[in-house]
């Protein structure tokens, strides 16, 4: 499936690729996306929490939420 001009299911991303893309998106769209570390896996890898919201309409904690554990395109 194509999403935004690129194939989102063309491969599995490495851990580093995932973090690089999350940071790139957070830097490019700080008004909509933030990334934070919420813990570590048993392997000692950081676990990401991604918040997607329009900050111009209020703080994320003041809005209703929906959790996604993995994307389904």
Secondary structure by P-SEA (a helix, b strand, c coil): ccccccccccccccaaaaaaaaaaaaaaccccbbbbbccccccbbbbbbbbbccccccccccccccccccccc
